[in-house]
């Protein structure tokens, strides 16, 4: 009985860690988006389930561990739907959580959610960087063809004969 209570406590703690990861993931989603509302809904469900599991841990620790694991599993499903690889990989690419007791499975799910959240943050950072580079490349430096056609001092040519350059930054080449 004592061992079962300890396992239930570990499962509940792991489910709470999974809750925190999904809550962080939801915060990073745009306000009012479907993904954010779904993730927040899953977190609310998990909170209620974990609260019930904590209350019943002394009376029936096995049931409490199962409730905590179920909450962690639901959070895992919600996060996988709206995580970084939701549209590309699907269920086949997910790490399967097998074996062990409810505490071990809940802990594995919490670690998986943490990894998934960090991947989502990395994808967002890369998207921002690509957007900045694209904007930078949209700025075109005058080229030789425009300089030959237009007189010096006009918008078409600088009169210096610079080459064709599409750059995000860095020093400009000299003629």
URQUIWO-V181971 format. One line per field, one symbol per residue. psi: psi as a letter, one per 30 degrees, with the letter a starting at -180 (. if undefined). A space follows every 10 residues. Layout:
BEGIN
psi=???
END
This chain:
BEGIN
psi=eeeeeeeeee eeeeeeeeee eeeeeeeflk kfleeeeeee eeeeeeeeee eeeeegeeei eeeeeeeeee eeeeeeeeee egaegefeea ffflkkjlla aeeeeeeeee eeeeeeeeee eeeeeeeeee eeeeeeffjk kkaeeeeeek lkflfekfff hllkkjlfal kkll.
END
